[in-house]
Amino acid sequence: LGSEELRQAICTYLRTSRAVRCEPEQVMIVSGSQQALEITARVLMDAGEAAWVEEPGYWLARQVLRAAGCKIVPVPVDSEGLEVAAGIRKYRRAKAAYITPSHQFPTGVTMSAARRLQLLDWAERSGAWIVEDDYDSEYRYGSMPIASLQGLDRSARVIYIGTFSKTLFPALRVGYLVIPHDLVHRFAGIRNAMDLGPPHLYQAVLTDFLNEGHYARHIRRMRLLYEERRSALVEGLGRQFGSRMQILGAEAGMHLAVTLQGRVRDVQVAERAASERLWLVPLSSTYFEKPARQGFILGFAGTTTAEMPRQIRHLKSILEL
Ligand SMILES: Cc1ncc(COP(=O)(O)O)c(C=O)c1O
């Protein structure tokens, strides 16, 4: 499962910061959310079984399910998060639902309490699993972080996934799973077959980083910095584009999404922008089904406040071509 000291440190952090109900024996250290998803799919899903995914949603989660031979059931997301009733109408007997309830990827919606309870109720009644990907919940601006869905679960139906990719850096490749007690053995079996376990050195360093308080301090500092960068992006977009651009999900995380009016082809624009070293993720690539909304996912954490206006003018000039 990984280093006992690190699992203990993560457990303490999750209990206090994310209201996750866990014991160190349920925590497995993995190489990022991606490995967590892969192990989860191998344990829970057989080829041909169905899983709900958010529409639009995280393509790398869909990729794991596709590789496992699963049937992917896209379920729409509205202002309250995944539309559970639509999922039930489309495919009641799905085996699992993959969701990002704290900060939906890519729309940034926070799943409402009512929807969380509805989803848990469906999972409990139908014996389905909920895979909660809590990838960037530490960064929430203007309000306190939203508690995890796992903390509401009374029937051990939730597999919780977290990562250090957003709070520290993605090349670290360290994340974690919180597994319901009765599934730990099966998860450990698959993990052993894969790579025996995570590298020890990074775990030891990370344990010290957490236990000595650096991690909490780092998050507090970065939250202020990212909030400033986010505001610079939101204000700058408003100034340059006004009502022609709709901004989604700027309350949390390290990215926001924008949709555009008119006949913009987001994939083509993103390719043109990339040739000029401006990185936009086309929003349409997060849709499983057509028609997809056209727009972009814009990361703001890696651009300084001073640099932001120039990058926004660059975006505008590319869109005007
Ligand atoms: C929805 C979602 N989950 C997870 C991650 C992090 O993935 P990993 O931990 O594999 O780096 C990201 C990163 O962008 C993400 O957007």
Ligand as a Chemical Component Dictionary entry (heavy atoms), coordinates in Angstrom:
data_LIG
# 
_chem_comp.id                   LIG 
_chem_comp.type                 NON-POLYMER 
_chem_comp.pdbx_formal_charge   0 
_chem_comp.three_letter_code    LIG 
# 
loop_
_chem_comp_atom.comp_id 
_chem_comp_atom.atom_id 
_chem_comp_atom.alt_atom_id 
_chem_comp_atom.type_symbol 
_chem_comp_atom.charge 
_chem_comp_atom.model_Cartn_x 
_chem_comp_atom.model_Cartn_y 
_chem_comp_atom.model_Cartn_z 
_chem_comp_atom.pdbx_ordinal 
LIG C1 C1 C 0 -9.877 15.672 -13.448 1  
LIG C2 C2 C 0 -8.439 15.459 -13.110 2  
LIG N1 N1 N 0 -8.099 14.448 -12.302 3  
LIG C3 C3 C 0 -6.824 14.233 -11.963 4  
LIG C4 C4 C 0 -5.807 15.044 -12.414 5  
LIG C5 C5 C 0 -4.390 14.770 -11.963 6  
LIG O1 O1 O 0 -3.915 13.623 -12.541 7  
LIG P1 P1 P 0 -2.566 12.942 -11.997 8  
LIG O2 O2 O 0 -2.688 12.817 -10.519 9  
LIG O3 O3 O 0 -2.539 11.618 -12.694 10 
LIG O4 O4 O 0 -1.431 13.826 -12.396 11 
LIG C6 C6 C 0 -6.102 16.090 -13.267 12 
LIG C7 C7 C 0 -5.008 16.939 -13.793 13 
LIG O5 O5 O 0 -5.185 17.805 -14.601 14 
LIG C8 C8 C 0 -7.452 16.320 -13.616 15 
LIG O6 O6 O 0 -7.778 17.331 -14.441 16 
# 
loop_
_chem_comp_bond.comp_id 
_chem_comp_bond.atom_id_1 
_chem_comp_bond.atom_id_2 
_chem_comp_bond.value_order 
_chem_comp_bond.pdbx_ordinal 
LIG C1 C2 SING 1  
LIG C2 N1 SING 2  
LIG C2 C8 DOUB 3  
LIG N1 C3 DOUB 4  
LIG C3 C4 SING 5  
LIG C4 C5 SING 6  
LIG C4 C6 DOUB 7  
LIG C5 O1 SING 8  
LIG O1 P1 SING 9  
LIG P1 O2 DOUB 10 
LIG P1 O3 SING 11 
LIG P1 O4 SING 12 
LIG C6 C7 SING 13 
LIG C6 C8 SING 14 
LIG C7 O5 DOUB 15 
LIG C8 O6 SING 16 
# 
